[in-house]
């Protein structure tokens, strides 16, 4: 605009704004409005989902819904007890497999992982996060259910499929949490003559514990609603199954799927009830993950 | 950056973080024998001639570049040796090679010998963990573990012997030596983070000496502390040197002059073509001589503030 070295112009009213500045202000306001519209559009379906699920689901939820097994789809009454139990059973086994393995892998990546092998592991976990869940079901089906191992349908193979879905989430989320532990703490431990393993178990893991709990809960929230991997592994059942392996096992998403795909109003109403329960469970784990995560003990003033 | 560190240290919640004024400084000086008094007792002290650490043509590389090159000098027992010099001269790098902390950086490499009581600490048969047990370290920023004060101090002893019985004793002794016992004896179960910056640093010193090292390395231990906390640490170093050999990196030349017995002055050679900065030792001598009649012009320029 003006050449340097010119003398200061002197006083000019603050309200005296040039045309360019006015143009920039208009562009700024326009951008803000566009972003607000985008945000509102994105939120509408989310709110609609919540509203519809609550509105259609709450009617069927009563004590019998949790206390009784599923009824034939055309009849009213009954509940999803077998589904709740099956999901809990599958999740317990899946968590027992995915969480320790996932945290172990994350510790390896952060504490020991250097060079090619680690970046390969990191790459494949990334790929795994994006794998369609039906592939995972198909894979477990091909290997464990009818394939080389051939142990048939059941709770355990269902849990394996869910664990495979959870694993990459646990690994990547835990990795981020472990990276949050400041190196100054590791250095302090090494400076005192700690071995790598000692620094991991006594400093890094305790400091990252709330974060690791968060990453596990996020993975649980994700795994609990998975349907596709279970279609080919747990298969679904109309009664309560306590067998570890070998018998078809029920699960909440499977019951929702089965009930909703039949043309009977009673079954469809129960499907909405199941969906509402699943939503509530997922929400509890997600919120729980947030609360625990906010208590992260790691702190560094820098 | 240091300013920010200092201010964050001031925010720490404890009695030490009061507004800094002269009366507070005077009070702190009254509380314990001042450095000047301690210094005055110095000339009569029998200097130990036993050499604890010998650096023999030590060069530290990061990848292909030498961070500090060709350093040789001896460190005597019960001395405080100060490493001073401008930023980038490799003094912190050199300090970290003395207890093999640099092993943790993948590209770091050391050429030359570092002898600890005549033993090469880089000998393939020497376990770096053992080196770090004998040669402890205090870092630039106080870095207590997110654990209780007690657990912080007991950390080192527990590494060796998880079921040590005299832990209470070790913790008390270490805290006493670090001049922190009276301030924390009633709240050993509280988090180390609950202390002020200066107290945290003394906690880190207590933690370091709880492993009963022979040498304590201090990497700018006061750079994140206010002047009162700094004074406390300096007095503490004076106490500690009766039992330990101390090597300190400092940017504060008054601090080097106040506390150290010997001073090593480093400078940095910049190779513009390669963009490489390599530190080298200019002068190593008694602190009194370095600060009054340095042999080299570069040293004199630096300590009188004509450099940088």
Interface residues (C-beta under 8 A of the other chain):
Chain A: X114 X182 X184 X185 X187 X188 X189 X190 X191 X192 X193 X194 X195 X198 X202 X203 X206 X207 X297 X298 X299 X301 X302
Chain B: X5 X8 X9 X99 X101 X104 X106 X129 X130 X132 X133 X136 X137 X139 X141 X143 X144 X145 X146 X147 X155 X156 X158 X159 X160 X193 X204 X207 X208 X211
